[in-house]
Amino acid sequence: MGRLHSIQIMRCIAVALVVLIHSNITLTLGSAGVDIFFVISGFIIAKVAAGRGPIEFIVDRIRRIYPLWIMACIPFAAALIPVRGVDAGMVLTSLTLWPVYDDYYFPYLTAGWSLSFEMLFYSAAAMVLWRRKLIAPIIASFAIALALALITKWPLFRFVGNPIVLEFAMGVAIAHLPTYNRKVGTGLILLSLAGFAFSIPASGRLLWVENLASLDTPWRFAQWGLPAAALVAGALQFEASLKGRLARALEYGGDASYSIYLAHMLPALALRHVLPWPITFLVAVGTGLIVYRFVELPVQQSLRALGRKRRIDAEVPAIG
């Protein structure tokens, strides 16, 4: 898959929404940014995973996710452990992004809850790459987990069967739809905006991330997920028109979206009660852009270079 300007711009919009709500908790639409990310993830993986082996795919995803995640988590763990003590569940969740042990846990950097669902989806995708016929059992497992979560409230089922997983599935479906029809795109974007506007008054409980694990908010898929899918599908219809300086600036924000997502929390939490929210927003985004330029890019470049060297070394025959 070549670079898609519309997807990068959607990533920029998604992370801006997330930073917005952490800069001003009353701006409830910001919580939909994560749902846009989930739809985009489903779309991207459906496009790029084809032809890859499962091990290659998982290694690539781990390399992409974990280094920056661990670095971002350290200051939050350092701040919370002296106050709360060492919580084994939180430590393990922070290190592995697997949230289910004797209960459902959140990592020290709470924003990592979404990465747990990302890794769950990547694991399912790797299984499909290994054996395509596993698609049906995976779908059945999700349906069974959802039913058992509603009945038993067990943490494992609340995680695996969370309706938010359907947002990844919508992204996969969008990857197989036709694009470049502006009239369709306009209609989808208008439908998306109407859906977001309709959902805002009922969004209060979704602001508390703990509700994700309780399944007390199963309507999130309909409330934020469906409008997010319509927005992504609509944006793709305008791919050929997205040119110029503004588009390039937004694309850069999309490139930096993972750094912004992880790095914005510290300045946002520190400043939102002492500065006007627009200033907090700009400082938080700026922090993420700095992390992208001076941390994420060098780290990823080094890891890619190391990966290439290992492949070359493996291809050189032993002599003597």
C-alpha positions as CSV (number, residue, x, y, z in Angstrom):
1,M,0.0,0.0,0.0
2,G,1.4,3.4,-1.0
3,R,1.2,6.4,1.3
4,L,-2.4,7.5,1.7
5,H,-2.7,11.2,2.5
6,S,-6.3,10.9,3.7
7,I,-5.3,8.2,6.3
8,Q,-2.4,10.3,7.6
9,I,-4.7,13.4,7.9
10,M,-7.3,11.3,9.8
11,R,-4.5,10.2,12.2
12,C,-3.7,13.8,12.8
13,I,-7.3,14.6,13.5
14,A,-7.7,11.6,15.8
15,V,-4.7,12.5,17.9
16,A,-5.8,16.2,18.0
17,L,-9.1,15.1,19.5
18,V,-7.4,13.0,22.1
19,V,-5.2,15.9,23.2
20,L,-8.2,18.1,23.2
21,I,-10.1,16.1,25.8
22,H,-7.0,15.8,28.0
23,S,-6.5,19.6,27.7
24,N,-10.1,20.3,28.6
25,I,-12.2,17.4,30.0
26,T,-15.4,19.2,29.0
27,L,-14.7,18.8,25.3
28,T,-16.2,15.3,25.2
29,L,-16.0,14.8,21.5
30,G,-12.2,14.3,22.0
31,S,-12.8,10.8,23.3
32,A,-13.9,9.7,19.8
33,G,-10.2,10.2,18.6
34,V,-9.4,6.7,19.9
35,D,-12.3,5.2,18.0
36,I,-11.0,6.8,14.8
37,F,-7.6,5.3,15.5
38,F,-9.1,1.9,15.9
39,V,-10.9,2.1,12.5
40,I,-7.7,3.3,10.9
41,S,-5.7,0.4,12.4
42,G,-8.1,-2.1,11.0
43,F,-7.9,-0.4,7.6
44,I,-4.1,-0.2,7.6
45,I,-3.5,-3.8,8.7
46,A,-5.9,-5.1,6.1
47,K,-3.9,-3.3,3.5
48,V,-0.3,-4.0,4.6
49,A,-0.5,-7.4,6.2
50,A,-1.2,-9.4,3.0
51,G,1.8,-11.3,1.9
52,R,3.6,-11.1,5.2
53,G,4.3,-14.1,7.5
54,P,2.8,-14.0,11.0
55,I,6.2,-13.8,12.7
56,E,7.4,-10.9,10.5
57,F,4.2,-9.1,11.1
58,I,4.2,-9.4,14.9
59,V,7.9,-8.5,15.1
60,D,7.2,-5.4,13.0
61,R,4.3,-4.4,15.2
62,I,6.3,-5.0,18.5
63,R,9.2,-2.9,17.1
64,R,6.7,-0.1,16.2
65,I,4.8,-0.1,19.5
66,Y,6.9,-1.1,22.4
67,P,10.1,1.0,22.5
68,L,8.4,4.4,22.6
69,W,5.6,2.9,24.9
70,I,8.1,1.8,27.5
71,M,10.0,5.1,27.4
72,A,6.7,7.0,27.8
73,C,5.5,4.8,30.6
74,I,8.6,5.2,32.8
75,P,7.9,8.7,34.2
76,F,4.3,7.8,35.2
77,A,5.5,4.6,36.9
78,A,8.2,6.6,38.7
79,A,5.6,9.1,39.9
80,L,3.0,6.6,41.0
81,I,5.0,3.7,42.5
82,P,6.3,5.8,45.5
83,V,2.7,6.9,46.2
84,R,0.7,3.6,45.5
85,G,3.5,1.1,46.0
86,V,4.3,-1.7,43.5
87,D,1.1,-3.1,41.9
88,A,2.0,-6.4,40.2
89,G,-0.9,-6.2,37.8
90,M,-0.1,-2.6,36.7
91,V,3.6,-3.5,36.3
92,L,2.8,-6.5,34.1
93,T,0.2,-4.6,32.1
94,S,2.7,-1.8,31.6
95,L,5.4,-4.1,30.4
96,T,3.3,-6.4,28.2
97,L,0.2,-4.4,27.3
98,W,-1.8,-7.6,28.3
99,P,-4.3,-6.2,30.9
100,V,-5.9,-9.4,32.3
101,Y,-4.5,-11.2,35.3
102,D,-6.6,-11.8,38.5
103,D,-8.5,-8.7,37.4
104,Y,-8.5,-6.1,34.6
105,Y,-5.6,-3.7,35.0
106,F,-4.6,-0.4,33.4
107,P,-0.9,0.5,32.8
108,Y,0.8,3.4,34.7
109,L,0.3,5.5,31.6
110,T,-3.5,5.1,31.3
111,A,-3.5,6.0,27.6
112,G,-2.0,2.6,27.0
113,W,-5.4,1.0,27.5
114,S,-5.9,1.5,23.7
115,L,-2.6,-0.2,22.9
116,S,-3.9,-3.3,24.7
117,F,-6.7,-3.5,22.2
118,E,-4.3,-2.8,19.3
119,M,-2.1,-5.7,20.4
120,L,-5.2,-7.9,20.7
121,F,-6.2,-7.1,17.1
122,Y,-2.6,-7.6,15.9
123,S,-2.6,-11.0,17.5
124,A,-5.8,-12.0,15.7
125,A,-4.3,-10.7,12.4
126,A,-1.2,-12.7,12.9
127,M,-3.3,-15.8,13.5
128,V,-5.1,-15.2,10.2
129,L,-1.8,-14.7,8.4
130,W,-0.7,-18.1,9.7
131,R,-4.0,-19.9,8.8
132,R,-6.6,-18.0,6.9
133,K,-9.3,-20.5,7.9
134,L,-9.0,-19.3,11.5
135,I,-11.1,-16.2,10.6
136,A,-14.4,-18.0,11.4
137,P,-13.1,-19.4,14.8
138,I,-11.8,-15.9,15.8
139,I,-15.1,-14.3,15.0
140,A,-16.9,-17.0,16.9
141,S,-14.5,-16.6,19.9
142,F,-15.3,-12.9,20.0
143,A,-19.0,-13.5,20.0
144,I,-18.7,-16.1,22.7
145,A,-16.5,-13.8,24.8
146,L,-19.0,-11.0,24.4
147,A,-21.9,-13.2,25.6
148,L,-19.9,-14.5,28.5
149,A,-18.7,-11.0,29.5
150,L,-22.4,-9.9,29.8
151,I,-23.2,-13.0,31.9
152,T,-20.1,-13.6,34.1
153,K,-18.3,-10.2,34.1
154,W,-15.0,-12.1,34.1
155,P,-12.0,-9.8,33.1
156,L,-10.8,-12.0,30.2
157,F,-14.2,-12.0,28.6
158,R,-14.6,-8.3,29.2
159,F,-11.4,-7.6,27.3
160,V,-11.6,-10.1,24.4
161,G,-15.4,-9.6,24.0
162,N,-15.4,-5.8,24.3
163,P,-17.6,-4.4,21.5
164,I,-14.9,-1.8,20.8
165,V,-13.1,-4.6,18.9
166,L,-15.8,-4.2,16.2
167,E,-14.2,-0.9,15.3
168,F,-11.1,-2.7,14.0
169,A,-13.4,-4.9,11.9
170,M,-15.1,-1.9,10.4
171,G,-11.6,-0.6,9.3
172,V,-11.0,-4.0,7.7
173,A,-14.3,-3.7,5.8
174,I,-13.5,-0.2,4.6
175,A,-10.2,-1.5,3.2
176,H,-12.3,-3.5,0.7
177,L,-14.6,-0.7,-0.4
178,P,-14.2,1.4,-3.6
179,T,-12.8,4.9,-3.2
180,Y,-12.5,8.3,-5.0
181,N,-16.2,9.1,-5.3
182,R,-16.5,12.6,-3.9
183,K,-20.3,12.6,-3.7
184,V,-20.2,9.4,-1.6
185,G,-17.4,10.9,0.5
186,T,-19.4,14.1,1.2
187,G,-22.4,12.1,2.2
188,L,-20.3,9.9,4.5
189,I,-18.6,12.8,6.2
190,L,-21.9,14.7,6.7
191,L,-23.4,11.5,8.2
192,S,-20.3,11.1,10.4
193,L,-20.6,14.7,11.7
194,A,-24.3,14.2,12.4
195,G,-23.5,11.0,14.3
196,F,-20.8,12.7,16.5
197,A,-23.1,15.7,17.2
198,F,-26.0,13.4,18.2
199,S,-23.7,11.4,20.5
200,I,-22.0,14.2,22.4
201,P,-24.8,14.8,25.0
202,A,-24.7,11.1,26.1
203,S,-20.9,10.8,26.2
204,G,-20.2,11.6,29.8
205,R,-19.6,8.1,31.1
206,L,-17.2,7.3,28.2
207,L,-14.8,9.9,29.6
208,W,-13.8,7.4,32.3
209,V,-11.6,4.8,30.8
210,E,-12.4,2.3,33.5
211,N,-15.9,1.9,32.0
212,L,-14.4,0.2,29.0
213,A,-13.6,-2.9,31.0
214,S,-17.0,-3.0,32.7
215,L,-19.1,-3.3,29.5
216,D,-21.5,-0.8,31.1
217,T,-21.0,1.3,28.0
218,P,-21.5,-1.3,25.1
219,W,-23.0,1.5,23.0
220,R,-19.6,3.1,22.4
221,F,-19.3,1.1,19.2
222,A,-22.5,2.8,18.0
223,Q,-21.9,6.2,19.6
224,W,-18.3,6.8,18.4
225,G,-17.4,3.8,16.3
226,L,-19.9,4.1,13.6
227,P,-19.4,7.9,13.0
228,A,-15.6,7.2,13.1
229,A,-15.9,4.6,10.4
230,A,-18.1,6.9,8.2
231,L,-15.5,9.7,8.7
232,V,-12.5,7.4,7.6
233,A,-14.4,6.0,4.7
234,G,-15.5,9.4,3.6
235,A,-12.0,10.9,3.8
236,L,-10.7,8.2,1.6
237,Q,-13.0,9.3,-1.2
238,F,-11.0,12.6,-1.4
239,E,-7.6,11.0,-1.6
240,A,-6.7,12.5,-5.0
241,S,-7.6,16.0,-3.9
242,L,-5.5,16.2,-0.7
243,K,-2.6,18.3,-1.8
244,G,-1.0,21.6,-0.8
245,R,0.8,22.9,2.3
246,L,-2.1,22.4,4.7
247,A,-2.5,18.8,3.7
248,R,1.3,18.2,4.1
249,A,1.2,19.9,7.6
250,L,-1.7,17.7,8.7
251,E,0.1,14.6,7.3
252,Y,3.1,15.4,9.3
253,G,0.9,15.5,12.4
254,G,-0.4,12.1,11.3
255,D,3.2,10.8,11.0
256,A,3.9,12.1,14.6
257,S,0.5,10.9,16.0
258,Y,1.9,8.0,18.0
259,S,4.5,10.2,19.7
260,I,1.9,12.9,20.3
261,Y,-0.5,10.3,21.7
262,L,2.0,9.0,24.3
263,A,3.9,12.2,25.1
264,H,1.1,14.7,25.4
265,M,-0.3,13.3,28.7
266,L,2.4,14.7,31.0
267,P,2.2,18.3,29.9
268,A,-1.6,18.1,29.5
269,L,-2.2,16.9,33.0
270,A,0.4,19.3,34.5
271,L,-0.9,22.4,32.7
272,R,-4.7,22.1,32.1
273,H,-5.6,23.5,35.6
274,V,-3.2,26.4,35.4
275,L,-3.3,27.6,31.8
276,P,-6.1,28.2,29.3
277,W,-6.9,25.0,27.4
278,P,-5.7,26.2,24.0
279,I,-2.3,26.9,25.4
280,T,-2.2,23.5,27.1
281,F,-3.3,21.9,23.8
282,L,-0.5,23.6,21.9
283,V,2.2,22.7,24.5
284,A,1.0,19.1,24.6
285,V,1.1,18.7,20.8
286,G,4.4,20.5,20.6
287,T,5.9,18.1,23.1
288,G,4.7,15.2,21.0
289,L,6.3,16.7,17.9
290,I,9.6,17.1,19.6
291,V,9.5,13.5,20.8
292,Y,8.7,12.3,17.3
293,R,11.6,14.3,15.8
294,F,14.3,13.5,18.3
295,V,13.2,10.2,19.9
296,E,10.8,8.1,17.8
297,L,12.4,8.8,14.4
298,P,16.0,8.0,15.5
299,V,14.8,4.9,17.4
300,Q,12.8,3.5,14.5
301,Q,15.6,4.2,12.0
302,S,18.1,2.4,14.2
303,L,15.7,-0.6,14.7
304,R,15.1,-0.8,10.9
305,A,18.8,-0.6,10.2
306,L,19.4,-3.4,12.7
307,G,16.7,-5.5,11.1
308,R,18.3,-5.0,7.7
309,K,21.7,-6.0,9.0
310,R,20.4,-9.2,10.6
311,R,18.7,-10.1,7.3
312,I,21.9,-9.5,5.4
313,D,23.9,-11.5,7.9
314,A,21.5,-14.4,7.7
315,E,21.8,-14.4,3.9
316,V,25.6,-14.5,3.8
317,P,26.8,-18.1,3.6
318,A,29.3,-19.3,6.2
319,I,32.8,-19.8,4.7
320,G,35.3,-22.3,6.0
